[in-house]
């Protein structure tokens, strides 16, 4: 290891510190649903709800459950904590990769030119006009 490269940077330490504060998490989404119901006096239909539904992908299946209204604020916090954790994990990954490359003394330069890529074709813009194939041309009446 290069003696001038730290084992951990202040940025990584801050990320890990914030991750440690997220003590509750939940995956998925929370949605509100409303239903039409009939009024007790037989008049216009009334709007019933909100009814809350928590959906998540787990074990290869989409799961869904109803959530009582009193649990909604805590669930919203847990969902936000999970989103924040995934953002921090991505930041941690980027910072750690950069630090690893710095330790090795290697840099990865991204080349954007098509010429630098083997077998790359020049891409046409969305508004580019395509030339017809010679076999698709109709002979002009003569």
C-alpha positions in Angstrom: 0.0 0.0 0.0 1.2 3.5 -0.8 2.2 5.2 2.4 0.7 8.5 1.3 -2.8 7.0 0.7 -5.0 6.8 3.8 -6.7 3.5 4.7 -10.0 5.4 4.8 -11.0 8.9 3.8 -13.1 11.4 5.8 -15.7 11.1 3.1 -16.0 7.3 3.4 -16.0 7.7 7.2 -18.9 10.1 7.0 -20.8 7.8 4.7 -20.4 4.9 7.1 -21.3 7.1 10.0 -24.6 8.1 8.3 -25.3 4.5 7.3 -25.0 3.5 11.0 -27.7 6.0 12.0 -30.3 4.3 9.7 -31.6 1.8 12.2 -35.0 1.0 10.5 -35.6 0.3 6.8 -38.2 -1.2 4.5 -38.2 -1.9 0.8 -41.0 -1.2 -1.6 -43.5 1.5 -2.2 -46.5 2.9 -0.4 -49.6 3.9 -2.3 -52.9 5.5 -1.3 -56.2 4.1 -2.8 -59.6 5.6 -2.7 -62.9 3.8 -3.5 -66.3 5.0 -4.5 -69.1 4.1 -2.1 -72.7 4.9 -1.8 -73.9 7.6 0.6 -76.2 6.7 3.4 -78.9 9.0 2.2 -78.9 7.5 -1.3 -77.5 10.6 -3.0 -74.3 11.0 -4.9 -71.5 8.4 -4.4 -68.9 9.3 -1.8 -65.2 8.9 -1.8 -63.9 6.3 0.7 -60.4 6.1 1.9 -57.5 6.6 1.8 -56.6 2.9 2.1 -52.8 2.3 2.2 -51.0 -0.5 0.3 -47.3 -1.5 0.8 -45.9 -3.3 -2.2 -42.4 -5.0 -2.4 -40.5 -7.5 -4.4 -39.4 -10.3 -2.2 -38.3 -13.9 -2.9 -38.9 -13.5 -6.6 -42.5 -12.4 -6.0 -44.4 -9.1 -5.8 -46.0 -9.0 -2.4 -48.6 -6.6 -1.3 -50.2 -5.8 2.1 -52.7 -3.4 3.5 -51.3 -0.9 6.1 -53.4 0.5 8.9 -53.4 4.4 8.8 -51.6 4.6 12.2 -48.6 2.7 10.8 -48.2 4.9 7.7 -45.9 7.6 9.2 -43.4 5.0 10.5 -43.5 3.0 7.2 -42.9 6.2 5.2 -39.8 6.9 7.4 -38.6 3.3 6.9 -39.0 3.5 3.1 -37.1 6.9 3.1 -34.3 5.3 5.2 -33.9 2.5 2.7 -33.7 4.9 -0.2 -31.1 7.0 1.6 -29.1 3.8 2.5 -29.0 2.8 -1.2 -27.8 6.3 -2.1 -25.1 6.1 0.6 -24.1 2.6 -0.6 -23.6 3.9 -4.1 -21.5 6.8 -2.8 -19.5 4.4 -0.6 -18.8 2.2 -3.6 -17.6 5.1 -5.8 -15.4 6.5 -3.0 -13.9 3.1 -2.2 -13.2 2.3 -5.9 -11.5 5.7 -6.3 -9.4 5.1 -3.2 -8.5 1.6 -4.4 -7.3 2.9 -7.7 -5.3 5.7 -6.0 -3.6 3.1 -3.8 -2.7 1.0 -6.9 -1.6 4.1 -8.7 -3.8 3.2 -11.7 -6.3 5.4 -13.4 -9.0 4.4 -15.7 -9.5 6.8 -18.6 -12.8 6.7 -20.4 -12.5 7.2 -24.1 -15.7 8.6 -25.6 -14.6 8.5 -29.2 -16.1 5.9 -31.5 -12.7 5.4 -33.1 -11.2 4.1 -29.9 -13.7 1.2 -29.7 -13.2 -1.8 -31.9 -16.0 -2.6 -34.3 -18.0 0.4 -33.3 -20.4 1.9 -35.8 -21.2 5.5 -36.1 -24.7 6.1 -34.7 -27.1 8.2 -36.5 -29.1 10.9 -34.8 -32.8 10.6 -34.3 -33.5 13.1 -37.2 -31.0 11.6 -39.7 -32.4 10.7 -43.1 -31.6 7.2 -44.2 -30.5 6.5 -47.7 -32.7 3.9 -49.4 -31.1 0.6 -50.4 -30.3 0.4 -54.1 -32.7 -2.5 -54.5 -35.5 -0.5 -53.0 -35.3 2.3 -55.6 -38.0 2.3 -58.2 -37.0 3.1 -61.7 -38.1 6.4 -63.0 -40.7 6.3 -65.7 -38.9 7.0 -68.8 
